[in-house]
Amino acid sequence: MIIKRKLPHGEELINPLGIGTASLYQAAEDEIKATFDLAIEKGINFFDLAAGGSSVFKPLGEAMKGRREQVFLQLHLGAVYDEAGEYGWSRNLTKIKDTFAKEMAALQTDYVDFLFLHCIDEIEDYEDLKGEGILDFALELQKQGIAHHLGFSSHTPKTAERILQDGNFGIMMFSINPAYDYELGEDEYGIGTIKERKALFALAEKLGVAISVMKPFHGGKLLRSDTSPFQKELSAYQCLAYALDRPGVIAVVPGVRNRDDLVQLLGFIDCSEEAKDYAPALANIKKVADIASCVYCDHCLPCPAGLDIGLINKYYDLARIGDKLAASHYEKLSKHASDCLQCGHCDSRCPFKVKQTVRMKAIQGYFGK
């Protein structure tokens, strides 16, 4: 049984098992709505709407009809979508305002529970958001009652700590999983040292800033023994329990692709304490050469050459560990690693410092195309 958690500076009671939509947008519209319907019926009330596609907004709006007060939405200023509905991000205030208006219309709501400044990984990002008037826009929406709470998303402890000190935000979205919180000598899987990450979580708790958790499975790598940094795989339930045990965490938002994925996640609600116990799996750590690895988060998009960088990386990683279908899936992509312009656009935007220009050459060599 899961006990709802209270927002530190509010009365909202949040189910700590939330849902992310970064993969759900690829399903058919009726499946998207059915997934949202099932989630709400089962008591899930926290939904993150970043890094997917625009196709999730209308089905969620339909699913919320007559029960909007049961649902808490996490919406991101800076996550934008092209004409095909593909996710990207922007610091252009006009585009952000237009996207926000379209999202609210599709959701059929006149307020958003948690309004985020999207993907602030460097202090320069934060200064840009302020300089472009995006923070002021968010503050004005809060003043008008359209945004109930303001937040921000980040992957960088030092940057997040600096933003928290401004006092404008009551919630932040941060990447938490066992791999990111472990280090091997001077090597880290996540950005920042263990000490920096622990200090950030402690500061958030001290200030009463809630944390919603992204990337609890390390891009799925923790769920397989051959890709996990530990010598054995962790279950999804172990990863969820780990994130929810961190200080200040109010909810974790794993992605789902459809109802089948959701049903599996719902098993976490009533599973045994033994099934959630992650300690045995963390006893051994193996060193790997490729510390900076793609977790398919798509923060590098849109690619100037039109590459689906996350999928290209995923099929490459799967093929290398013996997935026989991965190569054929790669072949069916409209753009391949050989189409990379080597412009460095993705390198500059990756929150995990992956050199995709180098990866694309390796992937091209591996697949021969």
C-alpha positions as CSV (number, residue, x, y, z in Angstrom):
1,M,0.0,0.0,0.0
2,I,1.3,3.5,-0.9
3,I,0.6,6.4,1.4
4,K,0.1,9.8,-0.4
5,R,2.6,12.5,0.4
6,K,1.8,16.0,1.3
7,L,3.4,18.9,-0.6
8,P,5.6,20.8,1.9
9,H,4.0,24.2,1.2
10,G,0.5,23.1,0.2
11,E,-2.4,20.9,1.0
12,E,-2.1,18.6,-2.1
13,L,-1.8,14.9,-1.4
14,I,0.4,13.3,-4.1
15,N,0.5,9.6,-4.9
16,P,4.3,9.0,-5.0
17,L,3.9,6.7,-8.0
18,G,3.4,9.1,-10.9
19,I,3.6,8.7,-14.6
20,G,5.9,10.2,-17.2
21,T,4.8,10.6,-20.9
22,A,8.1,10.6,-22.8
23,S,7.3,7.2,-24.4
24,L,3.5,7.2,-24.1
25,Y,3.1,9.7,-27.0
26,Q,4.2,7.0,-29.5
27,A,1.0,5.0,-28.8
28,A,-2.3,5.4,-30.6
29,E,-4.6,8.1,-29.3
30,D,-7.2,5.7,-27.9
31,E,-4.4,3.7,-26.1
32,I,-3.0,7.0,-24.6
33,K,-6.4,7.9,-23.3
34,A,-7.1,4.4,-22.0
35,T,-3.7,4.4,-20.2
36,F,-4.6,7.8,-18.5
37,D,-8.1,6.5,-17.6
38,L,-6.6,3.4,-16.0
39,A,-4.0,5.4,-14.1
40,I,-6.6,7.8,-12.7
41,E,-8.9,4.9,-11.8
42,K,-6.1,3.2,-9.9
43,G,-5.3,6.4,-7.9
44,I,-2.3,7.8,-9.8
45,N,-2.7,11.5,-9.7
46,F,0.6,13.0,-10.7
47,F,1.5,13.3,-14.4
48,D,4.6,14.8,-16.0
49,L,4.2,16.2,-19.5
50,A,7.7,16.9,-20.7
51,A,10.0,15.3,-23.3
52,G,7.3,13.3,-25.1
53,G,5.2,14.5,-28.0
54,S,2.2,16.8,-28.2
55,S,-0.2,13.9,-28.8
56,V,-0.6,13.2,-25.1
57,F,-2.3,16.4,-24.2
58,K,-5.7,15.9,-25.9
59,P,-6.2,12.3,-24.5
60,L,-5.3,13.5,-21.0
61,G,-7.7,16.3,-21.3
62,E,-10.4,13.8,-22.2
63,A,-9.5,11.5,-19.4
64,M,-9.6,14.3,-16.9
65,K,-13.2,15.3,-17.7
66,G,-15.3,15.4,-14.6
67,R,-12.3,14.6,-12.4
68,R,-9.8,17.5,-13.0
69,E,-9.5,18.0,-9.2
70,Q,-8.2,14.5,-8.9
71,V,-5.2,15.1,-11.1
72,F,-1.9,17.1,-10.7
73,L,-0.2,18.2,-13.8
74,Q,3.5,19.0,-14.2
75,L,3.9,21.2,-17.3
76,H,7.2,22.6,-18.6
77,L,7.9,26.1,-20.1
78,G,10.6,25.5,-22.6
79,A,9.4,22.1,-23.9
80,V,8.0,22.8,-27.3
81,Y,6.8,20.7,-30.3
82,D,7.1,21.0,-34.1
83,E,4.4,20.7,-36.6
84,A,4.6,16.9,-36.5
85,G,4.3,17.0,-32.7
86,E,7.9,16.1,-32.0
87,Y,9.5,17.3,-28.8
88,G,12.2,19.9,-28.7
89,W,13.0,22.8,-26.4
90,S,13.3,26.5,-26.7
91,R,14.1,29.7,-24.8
92,N,12.0,31.9,-27.1
93,L,9.3,33.6,-25.0
94,T,6.8,33.9,-27.9
95,K,7.1,30.3,-28.8
96,I,6.8,29.2,-25.2
97,K,3.7,31.3,-24.6
98,D,2.1,29.9,-27.8
99,T,3.0,26.3,-26.7
100,F,1.6,26.9,-23.2
101,A,-1.7,28.2,-24.6
102,K,-2.1,25.2,-27.0
103,E,-1.3,22.8,-24.2
104,M,-3.9,24.3,-21.8
105,A,-6.5,24.2,-24.6
106,A,-5.8,20.6,-25.4
107,L,-5.9,19.7,-21.7
108,Q,-9.2,21.6,-21.3
109,T,-8.1,23.2,-18.1
110,D,-7.7,26.8,-16.9
111,Y,-4.9,26.1,-14.4
112,V,-1.8,24.0,-14.0
113,D,-0.7,22.5,-10.7
114,F,3.1,22.6,-11.2
115,L,4.6,24.9,-13.8
116,F,8.3,24.2,-14.5
117,L,11.1,26.0,-16.1
118,H,12.5,23.3,-18.3
119,C,16.0,21.8,-18.2
120,I,18.2,24.2,-16.4
121,D,21.6,22.5,-16.3
122,E,23.9,25.5,-16.2
123,I,23.6,28.9,-14.4
124,E,23.7,30.5,-17.8
125,D,20.5,28.6,-18.7
126,Y,18.8,30.2,-15.7
127,E,20.1,33.7,-16.6
128,D,18.8,33.2,-20.1
129,L,15.4,32.3,-18.8
130,K,15.3,35.4,-16.7
131,G,16.7,37.6,-19.4
132,E,14.2,36.4,-22.0
133,G,11.3,37.1,-19.6
134,I,10.4,33.4,-19.1
135,L,10.7,33.5,-15.3
136,D,8.6,36.7,-15.2
137,F,6.0,35.0,-17.3
138,A,5.9,32.0,-14.9
139,L,5.7,34.4,-11.9
140,E,2.8,36.3,-13.5
141,L,0.9,33.0,-14.2
142,Q,1.4,32.1,-10.5
143,K,0.1,35.6,-9.4
144,Q,-3.0,35.1,-11.6
145,G,-3.7,31.7,-10.1
146,I,-3.2,29.9,-13.4
147,A,0.0,28.2,-12.0
148,H,-0.5,26.9,-8.5
149,H,3.2,26.1,-7.9
150,L,6.4,26.9,-9.7
151,G,9.3,24.5,-10.3
152,F,12.3,23.7,-12.4
153,S,14.0,20.7,-13.8
154,S,17.8,20.1,-13.7
155,H,20.4,17.4,-13.8
156,T,23.2,19.4,-12.2
157,P,23.5,19.6,-8.4
158,K,25.4,22.9,-8.2
159,T,23.1,24.6,-10.6
160,A,20.0,23.3,-8.8
161,E,21.3,24.4,-5.4
162,R,21.9,27.9,-6.7
163,I,18.4,28.1,-8.1
164,L,16.8,26.9,-4.9
165,Q,18.5,29.8,-3.0
166,D,16.4,32.3,-5.0
167,G,13.2,31.1,-3.3
168,N,11.0,31.2,-6.3
169,F,10.3,27.5,-6.5
170,G,8.4,25.0,-4.4
171,I,9.3,21.9,-6.4
172,M,12.1,20.7,-8.6
173,M,12.5,17.7,-11.0
174,F,15.8,15.9,-10.6
175,S,17.3,12.6,-11.9
176,I,17.7,10.1,-9.1
177,N,18.6,6.4,-9.4
178,P,21.2,4.1,-7.7
179,A,23.7,4.5,-10.6
180,Y,23.8,8.3,-10.3
181,D,24.3,8.1,-6.6
182,Y,27.3,5.8,-6.7
183,E,30.8,6.6,-7.9
184,L,34.0,4.7,-8.7
185,G,37.0,6.6,-7.4
186,E,36.7,9.9,-9.3
187,D,34.2,8.5,-11.9
188,E,30.5,9.3,-11.5
189,Y,27.5,8.0,-13.4
190,G,25.5,11.1,-12.6
191,I,26.5,14.7,-12.8
192,G,28.2,15.9,-9.6
193,T,29.6,13.9,-6.7
194,I,27.7,11.9,-4.2
195,K,28.4,14.6,-1.6
196,E,27.0,17.3,-3.9
197,R,23.9,15.3,-4.6
198,K,23.2,14.6,-1.0
199,A,23.8,18.2,-0.1
200,L,21.2,19.2,-2.7
201,F,18.6,16.8,-1.5
202,A,19.2,17.9,2.1
203,L,18.9,21.6,1.1
204,A,15.6,20.9,-0.8
205,E,14.2,19.2,2.3
206,K,15.3,22.0,4.6
207,L,13.7,24.7,2.3
208,G,10.5,22.7,1.9
209,V,11.1,22.2,-1.8
210,A,9.6,18.9,-3.0
211,I,11.4,16.7,-5.6
212,S,9.8,14.8,-8.4
213,V,12.1,12.2,-9.8
214,M,13.0,11.5,-13.5
215,K,15.1,8.7,-14.9
216,P,14.6,6.2,-12.1
217,F,15.8,3.3,-14.3
218,H,18.8,5.1,-15.8
219,G,17.3,4.9,-19.3
220,G,16.4,1.2,-18.7
221,K,20.0,0.2,-18.1
222,L,19.5,-0.7,-14.5
223,L,16.9,-3.3,-15.4
224,R,19.3,-5.5,-17.3
225,S,22.3,-7.2,-15.8
226,D,24.3,-6.7,-19.0
227,T,23.9,-2.9,-19.0
228,S,23.6,-2.2,-15.3
229,P,26.7,-0.7,-13.6
230,F,26.1,-3.3,-10.9
231,Q,26.8,-7.0,-11.2
232,K,23.1,-7.8,-11.2
233,E,20.0,-6.2,-12.6
234,L,17.6,-4.2,-10.4
235,S,13.9,-4.6,-10.7
236,A,11.7,-1.6,-11.5
237,Y,10.3,-1.9,-8.0
238,Q,13.8,-1.7,-6.4
239,C,14.5,1.4,-8.5
240,L,11.3,3.1,-7.5
241,A,11.8,2.3,-3.8
242,Y,15.3,3.7,-4.0
243,A,14.1,7.0,-5.5
244,L,11.2,7.3,-3.0
245,D,13.6,6.8,-0.1
246,R,15.6,9.9,-0.9
247,P,15.0,13.1,1.2
248,G,12.4,15.5,-0.1
249,V,11.0,13.2,-2.8
250,I,7.3,13.6,-3.3
251,A,6.8,11.5,-6.4
252,V,8.7,9.5,-9.1
253,V,7.5,9.6,-12.7
254,P,8.6,6.5,-14.7
255,G,7.7,6.5,-18.3
256,V,5.1,4.1,-19.7
257,R,4.4,3.2,-23.3
258,N,0.9,1.7,-22.8
259,R,-1.5,0.1,-20.4
260,D,0.7,-3.1,-20.2
261,D,3.6,-1.0,-18.8
262,L,1.2,0.8,-16.5
263,V,-0.2,-2.5,-15.1
264,Q,3.3,-3.7,-14.3
265,L,4.1,-0.5,-12.5
266,L,0.9,-0.6,-10.5
267,G,2.2,-3.9,-9.0
268,F,4.5,-1.7,-6.9
269,I,1.6,-0.5,-4.8
270,D,1.0,-3.8,-3.1
271,C,4.3,-5.6,-3.6
272,S,6.2,-7.0,-0.6
273,E,9.0,-5.1,1.2
274,E,11.4,-7.9,0.0
275,A,10.5,-7.1,-3.6
276,K,11.4,-3.4,-3.0
277,D,14.7,-4.1,-1.1
278,Y,17.5,-2.7,-3.3
279,A,20.4,-3.1,-0.9
280,P,21.5,-6.6,-2.0
281,A,21.8,-5.4,-5.6
282,L,24.1,-2.5,-4.7
283,A,26.7,-4.6,-3.0
284,N,29.0,-4.9,-6.0
285,I,29.9,-2.2,-8.6
286,K,31.8,-3.0,-11.7
287,K,33.8,-0.3,-13.5
288,V,32.9,0.4,-17.1
289,A,34.8,2.4,-19.6
290,D,31.9,4.4,-21.1
291,I,30.7,6.3,-18.0
292,A,29.0,9.0,-20.1
293,S,26.2,7.0,-21.6
294,C,23.1,8.0,-23.4
295,V,19.9,7.4,-21.4
296,Y,17.6,8.3,-24.4
297,C,16.1,11.3,-22.7
298,D,15.9,13.3,-26.0
299,H,17.1,16.6,-24.4
300,C,19.4,16.9,-27.4
301,L,16.5,17.2,-29.9
302,P,15.7,18.6,-32.3
303,C,18.6,17.4,-34.3
304,P,19.5,19.7,-37.3
305,A,19.9,16.6,-39.5
306,G,16.6,15.1,-38.3
307,L,18.2,12.1,-36.4
308,D,16.2,10.4,-33.6
309,I,19.3,10.3,-31.5
310,G,17.8,8.5,-28.6
311,L,16.5,5.6,-30.7
312,I,19.7,5.3,-32.6
313,N,21.6,5.0,-29.4
314,K,19.1,2.5,-27.9
315,Y,19.2,0.2,-30.9
316,Y,23.0,0.4,-30.9
317,D,23.2,-0.5,-27.2
318,L,20.6,-3.3,-27.6
319,A,22.4,-4.7,-30.6
320,R,25.8,-4.8,-28.8
321,I,24.3,-6.9,-26.0
322,G,22.7,-9.5,-28.4
323,D,19.2,-8.2,-29.2
324,K,18.8,-9.6,-32.7
325,L,15.9,-7.4,-33.6
326,A,17.7,-4.1,-32.8
327,A,19.6,-4.0,-36.1
328,S,16.4,-4.4,-38.2
329,H,14.7,-1.6,-36.1
330,Y,17.8,0.5,-36.8
331,E,17.5,-0.2,-40.5
332,K,13.9,1.0,-40.6
333,L,14.8,4.5,-39.2
334,S,14.5,7.3,-41.7
335,K,17.8,8.7,-40.7
336,H,20.9,6.8,-39.5
337,A,24.2,7.6,-37.8
338,S,25.8,8.1,-41.2
339,D,23.5,11.2,-41.7
340,C,25.1,12.9,-38.7
341,L,26.5,16.4,-39.6
342,Q,29.0,16.4,-36.8
343,C,27.8,19.9,-35.9
344,G,28.0,19.3,-32.2
345,H,24.5,20.6,-31.4
346,C,23.7,17.4,-29.4
347,D,27.0,17.5,-27.6
348,S,26.3,20.9,-26.3
349,R,22.8,20.0,-25.1
350,C,23.3,16.6,-23.5
351,P,22.8,16.9,-19.7
352,F,25.0,13.8,-19.2
353,K,27.9,15.1,-21.3
354,V,27.7,12.3,-23.9
355,K,29.7,13.1,-27.0
356,Q,27.2,12.0,-29.5
357,T,29.4,13.1,-32.4
358,V,31.8,10.4,-31.3
359,R,29.0,7.9,-30.7
360,M,27.5,8.5,-34.1
361,K,30.8,7.5,-35.8
362,A,31.0,4.4,-33.7
363,I,27.4,3.5,-34.4
364,Q,27.9,4.1,-38.2
365,G,30.9,1.8,-38.0
366,Y,29.0,-0.9,-36.1
367,F,26.0,-1.0,-38.4
368,G,27.8,-0.1,-41.6
369,K,25.3,2.5,-42.5
